[in-house]
Amino acid sequence: MLIENFRKNLREAMVERDVNQRELALLSGVHAVTISRILGGVMLPSLAVCESLAKALKMSPEKTFAKIG
């Protein structure tokens, strides 16, 4: 459940900031394939990856795991 919150919040932040996976990869230093796998539910991100993605989207790591809706 926690990881699903992360995926949903990540997608929402990307849409709000008009950032695609490739751009997020460049901003975060996380490979675009890794981002695709995380968003697709194929891969669980490490804490370091979560922090890098959150920082790139100007979010607190805690907010990325918050339940939405």
Secondary structure, DSSP 8 states (H G I E B T S, - for coil): -HHHHHHHHHHHHHHHTT--HHHHHHHH---HHHHHHHHTTS----HHHHHHHHHHTT--HHHHTS---
